[in-house]
Amino acid sequence: MPGLPIVFVHGMRLSGSAWSPVTARLGGAFRAIDLPGHGARRGEVFTMDGATAAVADAVADLGGRALVVGHSLGGYVSMAAAARCPERVAGLVVAGATAVPDRGLAVPFRVMHRFLSARPDGGDHLSRWIFGRVLPPESLDGVLAGGIATEVIPDLVDAVIGTDVLADVARFPGPTWFVNGGHDHFRWHENRFLAAAAHGRLIVVPGAGHYLPLTHPVAMARLVSDAAAAVRQDHAVAP
């Protein structure tokens, strides 16, 4: 499995271009996709079927098998995609997506959507300002290049709540790396995710928060590179 390709799946409201600070530090073939309702696909309805199909299509374009890396929303999509087509996923790296989604978890996102949508510009200026306060310039450029799709929040919240994410994790037989910032509020159930995984490993990055791939792109690129190397090695020694 030389040159294992990688599919990157972005977080809520963002796009594939948000991964640019990470992908710029990696070699080999990759796709950083736009999920339905995001980036070049803004205006489409977000569904989990459509999102997992986007992952599967990207893997197919890269030769039929790849490491899949997802952040936040992209982490939940990646776990669902791996459960649906495990033969196409060589391994998973899931960042900031180890909270079991339920209606309580959805409340702050619905409130945020109502607040931002009530503003004349749909909250775009405020969202850009917030990201500008927390992200380094290269990550902010990637975020802004693909736009910030606040309007998609209700659809994606409904879709994620409708998944049995721990069952998805358990159905994937390959290796899964759960990567969380030490201050990430989505760490709540990380041990439950680790226990559900057939071959799981938990990595916590001290000092990082929920936007770990964007605030610490060098560390994230290293973690992805290490995961890809481990998958290649496992494949090389398998009978």
PAKOLPA-930443 format. One record per residue (C-alpha): residue number from 1; residue in three letters; x, y, z. Coordinates in steps of 0.02 Angstrom, whole numbers, plus 50000, padded with zeros to 5 digits. Example, Ala and Ser with C-alpha at 12.3 -4.5 7.8 and 13.67 -1.06 7.14 Angstrom:
<recs>
<nr->1&rest->ALA&xx->50615&yy->49775&zz->50390> $
<nr->2&rest->SER&xx->50684&yy->49947&zz->50357> $
</recs>
This chain:
<recs>
<nr->1&rest->MET&xx->50000&yy->50000&zz->50000> $
<nr->2&rest->PRO&xx->50134&yy->50127&zz->49951> $
<nr->3&rest->GLY&xx->50079&yy->50307&zz->49948> $
<nr->4&rest->LEU&xx->49917&yy->50276&zz->50043> $
<nr->5&rest->PRO&xx->49793&yy->50410&zz->49986> $
<nr->6&rest->ILE&xx->49700&yy->50514&zz->50114> $
<nr->7&rest->VAL&xx->49525&yy->50589&zz->50116> $
<nr->8&rest->PHE&xx->49497&yy->50740&zz->50228> $
<nr->9&rest->VAL&xx->49323&yy->50783&zz->50292> $
<nr->10&rest->HIS&xx->49293&yy->50957&zz->50365> $
<nr->11&rest->GLY&xx->49195&yy->51020&zz->50513> $
<nr->12&rest->MET&xx->49027&yy->51107&zz->50529> $
<nr->13&rest->ARG&xx->49003&yy->51263&zz->50419> $
<nr->14&rest->LEU&xx->49177&yy->51247&zz->50342> $
<nr->15&rest->SER&xx->49241&yy->51166&zz->50182> $
<nr->16&rest->GLY&xx->49381&yy->51060&zz->50114> $
<nr->17&rest->SER&xx->49493&yy->51213&zz->50101> $
<nr->18&rest->ALA&xx->49499&yy->51223&zz->50291> $
<nr->19&rest->TRP&xx->49618&yy->51074&zz->50284> $
<nr->20&rest->SER&xx->49745&yy->51169&zz->50176> $
<nr->21&rest->PRO&xx->49870&yy->51204&zz->50318> $
<nr->22&rest->VAL&xx->49875&yy->51016&zz->50355> $
<nr->23&rest->THR&xx->49878&yy->50952&zz->50176> $
<nr->24&rest->ALA&xx->50016&yy->51076&zz->50131> $
<nr->25&rest->ARG&xx->50128&yy->50981&zz->50251> $
<nr->26&rest->LEU&xx->50092&yy->50809&zz->50180> $
<nr->27&rest->GLY&xx->50148&yy->50721&zz->50022> $
<nr->28&rest->GLY&xx->50052&yy->50597&zz->49916> $
<nr->29&rest->ALA&xx->49877&yy->50591&zz->49848> $
<nr->30&rest->PHE&xx->49732&yy->50665&zz->49945> $
<nr->31&rest->ARG&xx->49558&yy->50740&zz->49929> $
<nr->32&rest->ALA&xx->49489&yy->50872&zz->50046> $
<nr->33&rest->ILE&xx->49304&yy->50860&zz->50004> $
<nr->34&rest->ASP&xx->49158&yy->50980&zz->50024> $
<nr->35&rest->LEU&xx->49011&yy->50900&zz->50112> $
<nr->36&rest->PRO&xx->48833&yy->50938&zz->50052> $
<nr->37&rest->GLY&xx->48782&yy->51114&zz->50103> $
<nr->38&rest->HIS&xx->48963&yy->51173&zz->50122> $
<nr->39&rest->GLY&xx->49095&yy->51254&zz->50013> $
<nr->40&rest->ALA&xx->49061&yy->51229&zz->49828> $
<nr->41&rest->ARG&xx->48904&yy->51131&zz->49878> $
<nr->42&rest->ARG&xx->48819&yy->51269&zz->49977> $
<nr->43&rest->GLY&xx->48632&yy->51268&zz->49946> $
<nr->44&rest->GLU&xx->48621&yy->51078&zz->49946> $
<nr->45&rest->VAL&xx->48528&yy->50991&zz->50086> $
<nr->46&rest->PHE&xx->48643&yy->50904&zz->50208> $
<nr->47&rest->THR&xx->48601&yy->50722&zz->50240> $
<nr->48&rest->MET&xx->48709&yy->50584&zz->50312> $
<nr->49&rest->ASP&xx->48678&yy->50480&zz->50156> $
<nr->50&rest->GLY&xx->48741&yy->50621&zz->50047> $
<nr->51&rest->ALA&xx->48889&yy->50654&zz->50161> $
<nr->52&rest->THR&xx->48946&yy->50473&zz->50169> $
<nr->53&rest->ALA&xx->48924&yy->50458&zz->49981> $
<nr->54&rest->ALA&xx->49042&yy->50607&zz->49960> $
<nr->55&rest->VAL&xx->49174&yy->50514&zz->50062> $
<nr->56&rest->ALA&xx->49148&yy->50353&zz->49964> $
<nr->57&rest->ASP&xx->49161&yy->50446&zz->49798> $
<nr->58&rest->ALA&xx->49323&yy->50529&zz->49851> $
<nr->59&rest->VAL&xx->49397&yy->50361&zz->49904> $
<nr->60&rest->ALA&xx->49346&yy->50287&zz->49737> $
<nr->61&rest->ASP&xx->49429&yy->50431&zz->49645> $
<nr->62&rest->LEU&xx->49590&yy->50394&zz->49739> $
<nr->63&rest->GLY&xx->49594&yy->50211&zz->49691> $
<nr->64&rest->GLY&xx->49464&yy->50127&zz->49802> $
<nr->65&rest->ARG&xx->49548&yy->50126&zz->49974> $
<nr->66&rest->ALA&xx->49610&yy->50268&zz->50083> $
<nr->67&rest->LEU&xx->49642&yy->50334&zz->50257> $
<nr->68&rest->VAL&xx->49494&yy->50445&zz->50305> $
<nr->69&rest->VAL&xx->49525&yy->50594&zz->50419> $
<nr->70&rest->GLY&xx->49378&yy->50692&zz->50490> $
<nr->71&rest->HIS&xx->49361&yy->50839&zz->50608> $
<nr->72&rest->SER&xx->49206&yy->50877&zz->50712> $
<nr->73&rest->LEU&xx->49058&yy->50853&zz->50594> $
<nr->74&rest->GLY&xx->49181&yy->50771&zz->50476> $
<nr->75&rest->GLY&xx->49228&yy->50648&zz->50612> $
<nr->76&rest->TYR&xx->49048&yy->50590&zz->50631> $
<nr->77&rest->VAL&xx->49030&yy->50578&zz->50442> $
<nr->78&rest->SER&xx->49193&yy->50480&zz->50430> $
<nr->79&rest->MET&xx->49139&yy->50354&zz->50563> $
<nr->80&rest->ALA&xx->48972&yy->50330&zz->50473> $
<nr->81&rest->ALA&xx->49060&yy->50309&zz->50306> $
<nr->82&rest->ALA&xx->49180&yy->50180&zz->50377> $
<nr->83&rest->ALA&xx->49034&yy->50081&zz->50449> $
<nr->84&rest->ARG&xx->48944&yy->50083&zz->50281> $
<nr->85&rest->CYS&xx->49092&yy->50037&zz->50171> $
<nr->86&rest->PRO&xx->49231&yy->49967&zz->50281> $
<nr->87&rest->GLU&xx->49317&yy->49886&zz->50132> $
<nr->88&rest->ARG&xx->49358&yy->50059&zz->50065> $
<nr->89&rest->VAL&xx->49428&yy->50133&zz->50226> $
<nr->90&rest->ALA&xx->49604&yy->50080&zz->50273> $
<nr->91&rest->GLY&xx->49597&yy->50176&zz->50436> $
<nr->92&rest->LEU&xx->49513&yy->50321&zz->50525> $
<nr->93&rest->VAL&xx->49579&yy->50477&zz->50610> $
<nr->94&rest->VAL&xx->49438&yy->50561&zz->50705> $
<nr->95&rest->ALA&xx->49472&yy->50732&zz->50782> $
<nr->96&rest->GLY&xx->49353&yy->50822&zz->50899> $
<nr->97&rest->ALA&xx->49207&yy->50701&zz->50878> $
<nr->98&rest->THR&xx->49196&yy->50594&zz->51035> $
<nr->99&rest->ALA&xx->49035&yy->50659&zz->51111> $
<nr->100&rest->VAL&xx->48882&yy->50550&zz->51085> $
<nr->101&rest->PRO&xx->48759&yy->50660&zz->50990> $
<nr->102&rest->ASP&xx->48590&yy->50684&zz->51071> $
<nr->103&rest->ARG&xx->48458&yy->50819&zz->51082> $
<nr->104&rest->GLY&xx->48545&yy->50902&zz->51229> $
<nr->105&rest->LEU&xx->48706&yy->50918&zz->51130> $
<nr->106&rest->ALA&xx->48608&yy->50996&zz->50987> $
<nr->107&rest->VAL&xx->48536&yy->51139&zz->51090> $
<nr->108&rest->PRO&xx->48686&yy->51259&zz->51084> $
<nr->109&rest->PHE&xx->48702&yy->51235&zz->50896> $
<nr->110&rest->ARG&xx->48518&yy->51275&zz->50867> $
<nr->111&rest->VAL&xx->48535&yy->51429&zz->50978> $
<nr->112&rest->MET&xx->48691&yy->51484&zz->50883> $
<nr->113&rest->HIS&xx->48600&yy->51462&zz->50717> $
<nr->114&rest->ARG&xx->48452&yy->51568&zz->50774> $
<nr->115&rest->PHE&xx->48566&yy->51704&zz->50840> $
<nr->116&rest->LEU&xx->48676&yy->51714&zz->50685> $
<nr->117&rest->SER&xx->48531&yy->51698&zz->50562> $
<nr->118&rest->ALA&xx->48443&yy->51846&zz->50643> $
<nr->119&rest->ARG&xx->48584&yy->51962&zz->50590> $
<nr->120&rest->PRO&xx->48567&yy->52053&zz->50422> $
<nr->121&rest->ASP&xx->48714&yy->51958&zz->50345> $
<nr->122&rest->GLY&xx->48667&yy->51790&zz->50420> $
<nr->123&rest->GLY&xx->48805&yy->51808&zz->50547> $
<nr->124&rest->ASP&xx->48944&yy->51800&zz->50417> $
<nr->125&rest->HIS&xx->49042&yy->51951&zz->50481> $
<nr->126&rest->LEU&xx->49031&yy->51893&zz->50662> $
<nr->127&rest->SER&xx->49083&yy->51716&zz->50615> $
<nr->128&rest->ARG&xx->49233&yy->51782&zz->50519> $
<nr->129&rest->TRP&xx->49282&yy->51891&zz->50667> $
<nr->130&rest->ILE&xx->49270&yy->51745&zz->50789> $
<nr->131&rest->PHE&xx->49375&yy->51630&zz->50680> $
<nr->132&rest->GLY&xx->49499&yy->51772&zz->50658> $
<nr->133&rest->ARG&xx->49519&yy->51783&zz->50846> $
<nr->134&rest->VAL&xx->49561&yy->51599&zz->50871> $
<nr->135&rest->LEU&xx->49648&yy->51540&zz->50712> $
<nr->136&rest->PRO&xx->49822&yy->51574&zz->50643> $
<nr->137&rest->PRO&xx->49823&yy->51670&zz->50478> $
<nr->138&rest->GLU&xx->49853&yy->51520&zz->50363> $
<nr->139&rest->SER&xx->49707&yy->51426&zz->50441> $
<nr->140&rest->LEU&xx->49594&yy->51578&zz->50433> $
<nr->141&rest->ASP&xx->49634&yy->51596&zz->50248> $
<nr->142&rest->GLY&xx->49580&yy->51416&zz->50219> $
<nr->143&rest->VAL&xx->49419&yy->51440&zz->50314> $
<nr->144&rest->LEU&xx->49372&yy->51600&zz->50225> $
<nr->145&rest->ALA&xx->49417&yy->51529&zz->50053> $
<nr->146&rest->GLY&xx->49274&yy->51404&zz->50065> $
<nr->147&rest->GLY&xx->49149&yy->51516&zz->50154> $
<nr->148&rest->ILE&xx->49056&yy->51489&zz->50317> $
<nr->149&rest->ALA&xx->48891&yy->51399&zz->50291> $
<nr->150&rest->THR&xx->48790&yy->51444&zz->50446> $
<nr->151&rest->GLU&xx->48626&yy->51406&zz->50356> $
<nr->152&rest->VAL&xx->48663&yy->51219&zz->50353> $
<nr->153&rest->ILE&xx->48665&yy->51197&zz->50542> $
<nr->154&rest->PRO&xx->48485&yy->51135&zz->50568> $
<nr->155&rest->ASP&xx->48499&yy->50999&zz->50434> $
<nr->156&rest->LEU&xx->48666&yy->50933&zz->50493> $
<nr->157&rest->VAL&xx->48615&yy->50934&zz->50677> $
<nr->158&rest->ASP&xx->48461&yy->50829&zz->50635> $
<nr->159&rest->ALA&xx->48567&yy->50711&zz->50530> $
<nr->160&rest->VAL&xx->48701&yy->50683&zz->50661> $
<nr->161&rest->ILE&xx->48576&yy->50658&zz->50801> $
<nr->162&rest->GLY&xx->48494&yy->50524&zz->50694> $
<nr->163&rest->THR&xx->48651&yy->50416&zz->50693> $
<nr->164&rest->ASP&xx->48704&yy->50281&zz->50815> $
<nr->165&rest->VAL&xx->48884&yy->50335&zz->50815> $
<nr->166&rest->LEU&xx->48950&yy->50206&zz->50939> $
<nr->167&rest->ALA&xx->48874&yy->50068&zz->50832> $
<nr->168&rest->ASP&xx->48959&yy->50145&zz->50681> $
<nr->169&rest->VAL&xx->49126&yy->50141&zz->50772> $
<nr->170&rest->ALA&xx->49099&yy->49959&zz->50821> $
<nr->171&rest->ARG&xx->49058&yy->49906&zz->50643> $
<nr->172&rest->PHE&xx->49223&yy->49967&zz->50574> $
<nr->173&rest->PRO&xx->49355&yy->49829&zz->50591> $
<nr->174&rest->GLY&xx->49506&yy->49935&zz->50549> $
<nr->175&rest->PRO&xx->49616&yy->50050&zz->50655> $
<nr->176&rest->THR&xx->49542&yy->50210&zz->50725> $
<nr->177&rest->TRP&xx->49639&yy->50354&zz->50802> $
<nr->178&rest->PHE&xx->49534&yy->50470&zz->50912> $
<nr->179&rest->VAL&xx->49625&yy->50637&zz->50923> $
<nr->180&rest->ASN&xx->49564&yy->50771&zz->51044> $
<nr->181&rest->GLY&xx->49628&yy->50935&zz->51108> $
<nr->182&rest->GLY&xx->49650&yy->50934&zz->51296> $
<nr->183&rest->HIS&xx->49521&yy->51073&zz->51312> $
<nr->184&rest->ASP&xx->49397&yy->51005&zz->51184> $
<nr->185&rest->HIS&xx->49218&yy->50999&zz->51250> $
<nr->186&rest->PHE&xx->49187&yy->50855&zz->51129> $
<nr->187&rest->ARG&xx->49297&yy->50741&zz->51237> $
<nr->188&rest->TRP&xx->49151&yy->50697&zz->51349> $
<nr->189&rest->HIS&xx->49132&yy->50517&zz->51293> $
<nr->190&rest->GLU&xx->49305&yy->50480&zz->51221> $
<nr->191&rest->ASN&xx->49326&yy->50323&zz->51327> $
<nr->192&rest->ARG&xx->49161&yy->50253&zz->51264> $
<nr->193&rest->PHE&xx->49219&yy->50280&zz->51085> $
<nr->194&rest->LEU&xx->49385&yy->50199&zz->51123> $
<nr->195&rest->ALA&xx->49300&yy->50048&zz->51202> $
<nr->196&rest->ALA&xx->49184&yy->50028&zz->51052> $
<nr->197&rest->ALA&xx->49325&yy->50029&zz->50923> $
<nr->198&rest->ALA&xx->49395&yy->49863&zz->50863> $
<nr->199&rest->HIS&xx->49569&yy->49938&zz->50856> $
<nr->200&rest->GLY&xx->49566&yy->50107&zz->50940> $
<nr->201&rest->ARG&xx->49695&yy->50228&zz->51005> $
<nr->202&rest->LEU&xx->49664&yy->50391&zz->51097> $
<nr->203&rest->ILE&xx->49781&yy->50539&zz->51076> $
<nr->204&rest->VAL&xx->49755&yy->50698&zz->51177> $
<nr->205&rest->VAL&xx->49852&yy->50854&zz->51127> $
<nr->206&rest->PRO&xx->49883&yy->50965&zz->51280> $
<nr->207&rest->GLY&xx->49837&yy->51147&zz->51264> $
<nr->208&rest->ALA&xx->49729&yy->51123&zz->51109> $
<nr->209&rest->GLY&xx->49541&yy->51144&zz->51096> $
<nr->210&rest->HIS&xx->49404&yy->51090&zz->50978> $
<nr->211&rest->TYR&xx->49486&yy->51170&zz->50826> $
<nr->212&rest->LEU&xx->49645&yy->51068&zz->50845> $
<nr->213&rest->PRO&xx->49674&yy->51036&zz->50658> $
<nr->214&rest->LEU&xx->49659&yy->51223&zz->50624> $
<nr->215&rest->THR&xx->49756&yy->51290&zz->50773> $
<nr->216&rest->HIS&xx->49891&yy->51155&zz->50772> $
<nr->217&rest->PRO&xx->49911&yy->51106&zz->50589> $
<nr->218&rest->VAL&xx->50092&yy->51048&zz->50611> $
<nr->219&rest->ALA&xx->50044&yy->50928&zz->50750> $
<nr->220&rest->MET&xx->49891&yy->50869&zz->50654> $
<nr->221&rest->ALA&xx->49993&yy->50837&zz->50496> $
<nr->222&rest->ARG&xx->50116&yy->50735&zz->50598> $
<nr->223&rest->LEU&xx->49976&yy->50632&zz->50675> $
<nr->224&rest->VAL&xx->49898&yy->50598&zz->50505> $
<nr->225&rest->SER&xx->50066&yy->50551&zz->50431> $
<nr->226&rest->ASP&xx->50100&yy->50432&zz->50576> $
<nr->227&rest->ALA&xx->49928&yy->50351&zz->50555> $
<nr->228&rest->ALA&xx->49955&yy->50328&zz->50368> $
<nr->229&rest->ALA&xx->50125&yy->50249&zz->50401> $
<nr->230&rest->ALA&xx->50051&yy->50132&zz->50531> $
<nr->231&rest->VAL&xx->49914&yy->50076&zz->50412> $
<nr->232&rest->ARG&xx->50042&yy->50044&zz->50276> $
<nr->233&rest->GLN&xx->50149&yy->49944&zz->50396> $
<nr->234&rest->ASP&xx->50002&yy->49839&zz->50456> $
<nr->235&rest->HIS&xx->49956&yy->49802&zz->50276> $
<nr->236&rest->ALA&xx->50135&yy->49754&zz->50233> $
<nr->237&rest->VAL&xx->50149&yy->49624&zz->50373> $
<nr->238&rest->ALA&xx->49973&yy->49552&zz->50355> $
<nr->239&rest->PRO&xx->49969&yy->49372&zz->50289> $
</recs>
